[in-house]
Every structure is written in C-alpha cells, then in structure tokens.
Amino acid sequence: MMKFLFFLIYMIPLCFMKKKFWLVQMMMFLLMLLFMMLNMNLFFFSNLSYIFSIDIISYSLVLLKIWICVLMLMASENLLKKNYYYNFFLLNILLLLLLLMLTFMSMNLFMFYLFFEGSLIPTLMLIIGWGYQTERIQASMYLLFYTLFASLPLLLGIFYMYNEINSMIIYFMKFYNFDLFMLYFVLIFAFLVKMPMYFFHLWLPKAHVEAPVSGSMILAGIMLKLGGYGLLRVMVMLQEVNLKFNYIFISISLIGGFLVSILCFCQVDIKSLIAYSSVAHMSFVLGGIFTMNYWGLLGSLVLMLGHGLCSSGLFCLANINYERMGSRSLFINKGMMNFMPSMSMWWFLLSSSNMAAPPSMNLLGEISLINSMISWSWMTMILLMLISFFSAGYSLYLYSYIQHGIIYSGVYSCYMGVSREFLLLMLHWLPLNLFILKIDLMYLWI
C-alpha cells in the first residue's frame, strides 16, 4: 500500500513544472493500472503495510477515486487554456487523492477520522479557488460547518471506544457489540451528514452549483461515498442498538428520497437538478445499509460505485453545455440536439443510467436495495415504487428539456463536442455499464 502513497507524493514536483498538465494525468492512469493489477485477496483485509490495508470495499472505492481524479483533470482543460493557476489546481487534486486514498486504506479508526476530515480542505480550496459565482464562499461555509458540526461528536465517540476496548483497529471491531444509543448516534451522525441524509442535505446542492466541474465530480464521485463507507465500517459493532432504531433512519431516508425526487422537477439549474438526484440515490443506499442484511450491504456498495460514475458523467455534460452557452439554466439550454447531435447520445446514455436502466450498475444496486428493504418491511414498497418512478421522471425531464424545443435566440455561435470530451464521457460510461459482466466480484465476497 505504501508504494501507491509514495507514487503520489513523488508526483508533487511535477505540478510546478511547465507544460506537465497531461503528464500528471498520464501518471495517474499508470497508478490506476498498477492498482488494478494488485494481487489481493478479496475476502478479508490484505496487502497490509504499517496500518494501511484494503478489503473489497476499500479496493473498489479507491479504484473509483483514482479514476474520477484522472477524469477531473481531463474535464478541466479550460484551466490550462486560460492559464488559470493550473499548477496549484494539480497540487490540490494530488493532495485530495492522497488524503482520500489514506482515508479508504486506514485500518485505524482515528486515522480514518483524521483523513476523513482532512479531505475537506482541498475540496474547499477547489470550490473557493476555482468556483464560478461569488456565492461560492457561502456554499463552502455551508459545506464546512455542516461537516464540522457533525464530526466533533464522532471524534468523542472514537475516544470513548478506545477507552473501552483499548484498540482502534477496524478489523477487530467485529468482535465487539456496543448497546449504547448515544454512542450509536454520535458515530453515525457525521456519516449521515456526509451522505447526505434528508434534513442534512442542504450543503450539497449549494456546493455543487458553485463548484467548478472538477469540484462537482469529486463531490458526487467520492465525497458522498465517504459517508457510506464510514457507515459500513461502524455498523459492524452497532448491530444490537441499530436493530432498535434503524426504522427511524430508514423512514426518514425513504420519505426524504421521495420529496427530493419531486423537488428535482422544480429545478431550473442543470447542476442543481443532478445534485438533488444524488440525494435521492443516496437515500436508497442509506436505507440498504440500515436494514443490515446481505442484499443491503452489497447493493449499497454497487449503487455507490454506479452513482459515482454516472453522476460525475452528468456533471461533465452540464459543464460541456455551460462552456458553450455560458449558462446552466434549463430555459437557455434548449434544442441542443440541433447544435450537438452526437452529444445528445451521451446525454441519453448517462440519463438512462441515472434512472437505473440496464445494463448499468445502478440497476443492479437498486434491485438489491429494493430486495433488502422489502424483506425488512413490505410497507417500504410504496415509497420505493414512487422513488423509482420519479427517478425515471426527472431523468427524462432533464434529457428532453435540454435536447428538444426551440433554440434560445441569444445563441449566436456554438461548436460541436471535441474528441477530449467524447473520450471523457466514454470513460465514464464504459466502466458503468461493462462492470456488470464482473459483478460476481461484488456479490460473492462474504
């Protein structure tokens, strides 16, 4: 594990050399290749070095993270063209990648907390430094205070656990079972805000709308997954108390997912609509994790991976339109099928994946989660039907509103998609839909 971390650390000087933007990206591709070829045992923690180790959950999320960071650089060519502090941008991405890698690989719960919070700083820098509007300061404050307010109790909870069992190694936590409501609440609260659960989700649409394309991609692709990953890790030792209180969180998640799905139809900003759809998808994941059964665990992981790629791709498409039209408003981005017919196909493919059409990973994840929640209680069927239906509804609404209709009269010139953008979208869509051929890796590891 240490070799990958040193790989990243030694890439830092490249950020400050001239004309090395694409070299950094190629090095990240190489890192991805090396990580994919890693000889690991999928069934338990392996590749142990110091306190860094991976099992299948960490492995899949680290792969997703490296992939999204590579694509972030590909999507941010504008910074290079305009010479807009792209050296510091590269440094920021590398630090973010390093911190997230450490977060997912840590076996020590306190180290996990440390890097979990540390990854917030480069994200804030991205939003404040390269964001679009002046409201980005307010959005980043929302992100900072929501996350920090929730995570101090988590730190206290971790200290309490260390005091009780004299160990913080995540692998050993499965031998303990804490039946304490306060501990349960403080340990999951930070992750619920990060997911985000309904009621704590207000920072997400704000941060997404104000962030640059790379910021949106990392928020949708990885930051929301940190919450899910944390919950999967701490649920192991909170099983007894979770059986008493999980109905509260599942109910809030499902009702919230339904309300947010309806809210998607009210949005006039493309990015805002995609951000709210993320909240709706995460409510599914939360419900699956809290039912605490086999289907829920596997489905939540698969849906997190699928959503990371799909949502990130949609934000790339929103940015491609924004670069052409100078606006993200649904009222101005109309009739795009006439301007960019080939881009229309990518809008369709990613929108269909967003509503869990086959053969995307989203479909597989949602089927597992629906199985999981209906086996927990058949009453959830009503809300699950509504969320799935509206999910298809807002995806079609987004696609048809942008692609069809009369072209906005203020548009005087527009250029087609370039090969870099098509490659970028292809690299989002292919893993999302081809991974279904190797899904036995995800479903046979317990």
Buried (B, 14 or more C-beta within 10 A) or exposed (E): BEEBBEBBEEBBEBBEEEEBBEEBBEBBEEBBEEBEEBEBEBEEBBBEEEBBBBBBBBBBBBBBBBBBBBBBBBBBBBBBEEEBEBBBBBBBBBBBBBBBBBBBBBBBBBBBBBBBBBBBBBBBBBBBBBBBEEEBEEBBBBBBEBBEEBBEBBBEBBEBBEEEBEBBBBBEBEEEEBEBEEBBBBBBBBBBBBBBBBEBBEBBBBBBBBBBBBBBBBBBBBBBBBBBBBBBBBBBBBBEBBEEBBEEBBBBBBBBBBBBBBBBEEBEBBBBBBBBBBBBBBBBBBBBBBBBBBBBBBBBBBBBBBBBBBBBBBBBBBBBBBEBBEBBBBEBBBBBBBBBEEBBBBBBBBBBBBBBBEBBBBBBBBBBBBBBBBBBEEEBEEBBEBBBEBBBBBBBBBBBBBBEBEBBEEBEEEEEBEEEBBEBBEBBBEBBBEBBEEBEEBBEBE
